[in-house]
Amino acid sequence: MYIIPEKLISELISLKTSYSAVEDVFSAMAKKKAYNFPVIRESIGYSNALYGFKSGFDKESLSLGLKAGGYWPENESMGIPNHQSTIFLFDANTGKISAIVGGNLLTAFRTAAASSISINHLARQDSKVLGMIGAGHQSAFQMQAAAQQRGFEKILGWNHHPEMISRLEQTAEELGIPYETVSLDRLGAESDVIITITSSFSAILKSCQVKPGTHIACMGTDTKGKQEVGSDLVARASLFSDEMEQSITIGEAQHAFNSGLISKENIIEIGSVINGTHPGRKSEKEITMFDGTGVGLQDLAVAGRVVKEAVERGLVINVEF
Ligand code: NAD
């Protein structure tokens, strides 16, 4: 069994490799070659933590396994990321464990890959302004991955906690893209692409604030009850997701679905756009929305790439188990 500790992950995978791993598995999901098992996510009643498991199997790559972990909101004050996770991979032929891989950076990479895949396949080609709602740990990765997909000339940012906004300023500076902190009205009126990546439990962005032609990647809602945008905006948009079942239960679409504004048929899995069986965006005026709920197969896909790279470079710890 291989062990790949968290501290090695940054040497073993890039945002570009993560993009390719996640795009492949979204494609396999749409071809019904890969499927996610039901998510377990529990509030454990201690440390305000959410803990659970995401798992699945991809028959194309033979990835089988799970990610265990969750969200500890007080961690940042102790100098460690709020998300804590570990990925366990198993041999699909025998069921024996094959690898344990640090999952913290990989969670950020695979989540950023998902929104950037949606931008690549759904945003207008002439998109120039990126709007960022959320300035937590994930937001920097989201911005970096988005910047690889379109020639953004400006980034606009908004955050519920103003003291966190410096993360957006710094990341934009590193990317060499001019940045401005603005009101939600301005962000919606000027952005061609909007990423929401917050822990909000009520709608932040309203439909009336968003201009036609925008692509919105809703990435923060991964639990029952969370919400980042108005249900009317979800209903107004052409809606895409990583996985429809997760969208309507734990994703951004849950509220519009539960109130009857949309049905399952309104949700297109992004893999079918990747595979060319759905055209994706159909007009320049259309609002497209990606509901990125985060599926276990994303974690297995990036962990698989890490293991391959680590073995090739002799960087694994190999233990008899
Ligand atoms: P973080 O704790 O570092 O930052 C939290 C962000 O949410 C900050 O921008 C904060 O200002 C904002 N926020 C908190 N309470 C809010 C409120 N009431 N209203 C509006 N904004 C509020 O978290 P993070 O690591 O950046 O993750 C952000 C979110 O993304 C979390 O909800 C996390 O569960 C989710 N997430 C989703 C996926 C996925 O695959 N979809 C993957 C990883 C994380």
Residues whose N, C-alpha, C, O or C-beta is under 5 A from the ligand:
A	BS01	NAD	N82 T107 T111 G134 A135 G136 H137 Q138 S139 N159 H160 H161 I197 T198 S199 S200 F201 M219 G220 T221 D222 G292 T293 G294
